[in-house]
Each structure stands twice: as structure tokens, then as C-alpha cells.
Amino acid sequence: MLGALVAVHASRADVPAPVGARRLVPTTPGRVVFHVGLARCRFVDPTRPTTDYATGQVSPGRVLETEVRYPTTNGAPGVETRAAHPAYRHGPYPVIVFAHGFAVTPDTYAPLLDTWTVHGFVVVAPIFPDTNRAAVLAEGDGAEEDVANQPADVAFVTRQVAAAARGANPACRVLRGLVEPDDVGLAGQSDGGETVGALAFDRRFLAPGLRFRSVAVLSGAEIEIGPSAYGAPPDAPALLVVQSATDACNPPQDSVALYDAVPIADKWFLALERAPHLGPYDGADRAAFAVVARATTRFFELSLRARSLSGFARGVDPAPRLARLTTGPRAPALPDLVQSAAACYAG
């Protein structure tokens, strides 16, 4: 039986333009208005190999080029500014580690990642060595098998971020003193959603010593490796699942199954009434993007800053028709769709 039910709405008049397009998404009144600084760090895990799925060749180590978006007050509005001076005096900031989907890069999601940054988060987004756009073009669709290695990639990057915050990792000096390593959230879309969901809730992928306060799975599913092993680990993070009822790339039943498999009290399901697979996250579907940007920002503000999701439903602009936000042990009833690869990046 479902818990609280709240409708979510954004009219055409109040839909914010993606940050990377024309203007900043408005912040909470009275809060510092940040711009977006952009840096790139390289983290290398020497303990695990990388496979070329076109040739079968295995190379030592995994190189994780990583984009870091951080709050700055001296950048240009609506523009990601490289090497801008971080706004250290307003920090340290909570950090969101983001996992991209198949055959794209973190830049695909720049409007959403920039929105979080404008609201005072550091967003760390590794580029996966086999499933980024260039790698898939070179290796083919078989590279998607490497999703099984991505939860460990995200765990490794998270540990590197914590070390850099303490000044113990020269590979990413921009993070020194900038992030609060105890306030870490995860987010991921599509295969990236599978990645972060597995790292947080699948006992086969849990990372000892890491604690995440919240996880946003955006059009994702349970990781497709053997029988489901999802559960409620100790200190389980809060969960937000976002899914469109018309997304045939990641059919609704997949997000429903993930949500239902995680037996925790602090979980929420944001069901978009009608949206494509990628549009709610790259800004192409402006109405859906506005709902997702508002809901995910509020989710991370409460879970990482306040450390409590009390009032989450009230803070996500209630009104009918664009989406439904529910909480409870079971996901809302959504249609079962036949999966279609053609739907993955259409529309």
C-alpha cells in the first residue's frame, strides 16, 4: 500500500532554462548565488584491469578521467568556467558523485549537474573507460558488459575525493578543503543508475568503509548480473527513483523492481507522466527537466545538508499532471513496456 501521494507540476512559465543554456536556475531566496567552476582530474586505480571489448585485450589499471563541477562566485552566469576560483569561504560543500549512462559522457547531463552546483554542491562525475561515447564508438555495444565494473569505479573515485578533500591526493587539488567527505550522495542515469543503485544496495557491490547518505536512481534498474541481491545494508542511504511512464528504453517495470527490492523506509518514487529516456536529464524536455531538477535538488539539500527528508514532499512544488511523487514500501502502478533500444536516446 502506497504512502503519501503528492502531485508535482511546473507550468511553462516557471520552467527554468537549463543552466548551460541561457541563465542560472534560481536558488533559494537569501542564499548565495553560485556560478559553475569546472575542473578535470585523473584518478587511476592500479588494482583492476580495463578490457577492450572489440579486441578482448586486457590492460592493467583503470583510468577514470573525472569532471568536477564546483561552486564559484567569479564565473560567468550560465557558463561553466574552467579554472575559476572555488568559493571556499562558503564551503565545505556536500558532494554528489554522478554516474553517466551508456554511450554518453557527464557533459550530456550538464544542465542537471550545473543546477546542483549552482545550489551549492560539488558534483564529481567520472568518465567510465569502456562505456563513454568515444569508447563505445570504438568497441561497439559489447562494451556495455563493463557496467559490472562501474560500481567499483564509483567507490574508488569517492575514496579519491575524500583523500583530495583532506589534501592527501595531489591528483585533484581543487577539492582540498572544498568538500565535506561525510556528506556524500550518489546519482546516476540509465546504466549509471544501475551502477549507483548496485553500489548502495546490492550486497555483492557494497564498498566497506564508504557511507552514502542518499542515492538518486534516474531511469535505472537493478544491475543485470545473476540473481537479485538487493537489500537494506547497515546505514542504508535514502533512495529517490525517477522514471517516466512512457520510457521504453528503461521500461517502468525495471525501476519499479529496483524500488520494491530495497526494503527501507526512507525511499521515494517520482513518476513522470510522459517523457523520453534522456530528455528529463539533458534539458531537451524542458517541463520534465524542471520537475526533475527541482525534486533532485530538494532531495539532496535535505538528505545531505539537513540529513533528514522531513518536508521533502512539501518542498517539491505540488500541483497535478506532470508527475507523481510517492513514498511507501511499493512503487506506484506503472505500465509494463517492451524494451526498445531505439527509444534510448530518441526525442
N, C-alpha and C positions, 0 to 999 in steps of 0.2 A: 504494500500500500504506500502511495506516494505521500511525502511530507508536504511542506509549504509549496504553494504554486504561485509564481509571480510572472506576469507578462512583462516583456521588455520591448521598448519601442524607441525609434528615433525617426522624427519626421525629416523630410528633405531639407527643411530649413535649418535643422540643427545638426545635420551630419557633417562632422569635421572633415576637411580635406586631409589626405594622408600627409604626414609631416614632410616627407621628401618632395612633395609636390609644390604647394603654394604658401602654406602658413602653418604655424605651430598649432597643435591640438591644445585647447585651453586647459590650464591647470586649475587646481582648487583655488578659490579666491584667497588672497593673502599669502599664498605660497610663492617662493622664488620661482621665476620663470627661467627654466634652463634651456639652453640650446644643446646640440648634439656634437660631441667630440668623437672622432673616430681614430682608432689605432689598430695596428695589426701585430700580433705576437705569434711566435712559433714555439709550440711545445712538442717535444719529441719523446715518445715512450719507447725506450730501447728493449723492453721486455716482451713485446708482442710483434708478430710479423705483419706485413701487408701483402696481399695477394693481388696479382694482375689477373683478372677473370677472363681476359681474352687469351692469354698465353699460358696461364697456370703457373707462371713464375712467382716465387715467394721471395720477398726481400725482407731483410731484418729491420725491425723498428716500425713505428707508425708516426708519421709526421702530421701534426694537426695544426695547420695554419688557422689562426683564430682571430676573428674580428671582435674588437672591444669598443662598444659604444658607451660613452660616459658623459655625465652632466658637465657642462661648461657654461660660463656666463659671458664669454667673449667671442663666441662663434657668431655666425650669421643666421638669422631666423629662417627656418625651413631648409637649411643646408647642413649636411654632415661635414664638419670641418676637421680635416686631418691635422694632427699635432696641436690642436687647440689646448690651452692650459686648462687642466681639470679644475672644477670648482671644489677644491679641497676643503675650504673653510666651512662648507655646508655639509660635509660628509662626516664619517664614512657612510656609504650608501649600501642598502641591500643589493644583492646581485642575483640576476636571473641568468641561468645557463640555458641556452636555446639550441635545439637540435633541428636542423633543416630536413626537408623531405628529399625524395629521390629525384635525381637529375636536376637539382636546382642548387642554389647557394644561399647563405644568410641574406645576401643583398636582395633576393627575391622578396623577402619579408621586411624590407627596410621601413615601410610606413608603420608597421606594428612595433618593430623593435625601437624605432625612433620615438614613438609615442610613449613607450615605457621609460625611455631615457629622459625625455622631457619632464616626466613626472618624478624624477629623482631616483632612478635605478641605474645601476651599471649592468649592461647586457653583454654577456660573453657568448660568442657563437662560433664554435669550431666548424671548420670545413672538413667533412669526412673524406678520407683519402680515396675511397672507391665509389662513393655514391654522389659526389658532387657532379655538376653538369659536365665539366670537361672530362672527368674520369669515365662517366657513362658513355659519352660520345666515343671515347677510345676503346672501352672494354665491352660495351653492349649491356643489355638488360640483365645479363647474368651477374653483374656486379651487385645487384640487389641482395644477393646472398650475404653480403658483408654487413647487413643490418645487425646480424648476430654479434658482431664485434663492437657495435656502436655504444651500447650501454657502458662498456669498459672505457671507451674513448671519453664519454662524458664524465665518468667518475675520475679518470686521470686528469682531465682539464680542470675539474672542480678542485682537485688537490693542488694543482699548479697555481690556481687562482688564490687559494688560501696562503700558499707559500709566498706568492708575489705580494700579497697584501701585507705580510709581515716583513717584506724586504729581503726575503730569503731566496728569491728567484729572479735573477737578472734578465731572464728571457722576456719579462713583461714589467718593466719599471713603472709604467704608467699606473699600475694598480697599487703601488706601495702607499699604504695609508688611505686608499680611496674606497675600499670596500670593507664591509663588515662580514667576515667569513662565517659567522654564526647565523647569518640571515640569508640563506640561500634558497632560491626557488628554482624549479625546473619547468621548461616549456618545450614543446616540440609539435611539429605539424606533420601529418601523414606518417611516413616511415620514421620521422623524428618523434612523432607522438608515440609510436611503438617503442622507440628507444628509451624515452624518459619514463614511460609507464612501466617498462620492464625493470629499469634501474631502481625505481621506487617501490615496486610491489611484487615482482616475480622473485621468489626465493633463490632462483638459480643465478640472478644477476645482481643481488644486493651487494653493496660495497661496504665492507666493515669499516667503521670509524667515520663514515660520512653521514651527516644528518641533513635532510632537506625538510624545509618547513611547509612547502606546498608544491604542487605539480599541476600544470595545465596541459592536458592532452587535447590537441586541436585536430579534429578529424583523424583520429588514430584508432588503434586496435591492439589486441593482445599480440605479442610477438609470436610469429609462426614457427616455433621450434618445439616439437614434441607436445606432450600433454600440458594443459594449463597448470601453472604453479603459482598463481596469483593468490595473495592473501593480505593480511594486516601485520606487517612487521612491527617490532617494537618502535615506539616513537614514529608511527606512520604519519606521513605528511598529509595535509588536506589535499583534496582532489577536485579539480574542475575539468569536466569533459565538455567539449564543444563539438557539435555535429549538426550538419544540415540534413533535413529530412529528404532532400532531393539529390544528395551527393551519391552518385553511383560509382565513383572511384573508390571511396571508402564507404561502403554501404552502411546505413544507420545501424543495422543489427551488429556490426563489428564494434562500434562504440558502446552500444548497449551491453554487449557481452563483457567488455572490459570493465565498465562501471559496475555491473552486477557482481563481478568476480572479486571486487575489492570490498571486504566487509568492515568498513569503517563508518563512523557516524558523520564525520566532517567531510561530506562529499556533495558535489553539486553537478547538475547536468543542464547545460544551455543548449536547447534545441532550436536551431534556426529553421524557420518555416520553409524557406525556399532560397537556396544559394548554391553556387557551384563549389567545387572542391577547394580551389585556391583563392577565389575572389574575396572571401571574408578576411583574408590574412595579408594579401598583397595590395589591397585597396581598390581592386578592379570593381568589386561590388560595393559601392560606397555605403549603402544602407546597412548591409550585413557587417561591413568593416566597422562602422560606427558602433554597432552593438557589441561586437567582439572586443574592440579597443576599450570601450567603457567598462565592460564586465571584467576583462582580464586585468586591467589596471587596478580596478577596485579590489579584485581578488588578491593581487599581490600587495597592494597597500595594506590591507587588513592582515593578511597572513604573515607578511614579512616585517611590517612596521608595528602594527598593533598586536600581532601574534594571536589574534582572535578574529574569527569570521562573523562575530556578532554584528548584526546590522548589514550583512552583505546584500541580502535581498532588497532592503530599503534603499541601498546606495546605487542600485542598478536601475535607473530611470524606469519605473513601472508604467506600462501602457500596452495596449493589445497589438497583436498581429505579426510583428516581425520575428519574435522569438518567445520561448517559454523557458523560464528558469525554475528548476525543481530541485528539491533535496529530499533524501529518503533512501531506504535500502535498495529500491529498484529504480531503474531508469524509466522515463516516460515511454508510453507506447509509440513506436515509430514504425513506418512501413519497412518491410524487407524488400531490398532491391537486388537485382542481379548485377554483379560487379562488372564494370566496363572500363577497360584501360583507356578508351578514347575519352572518357569523362574526366580523366585525372587533371588535365591542365587546359580544359576547354572552358570557354565562357568567362 
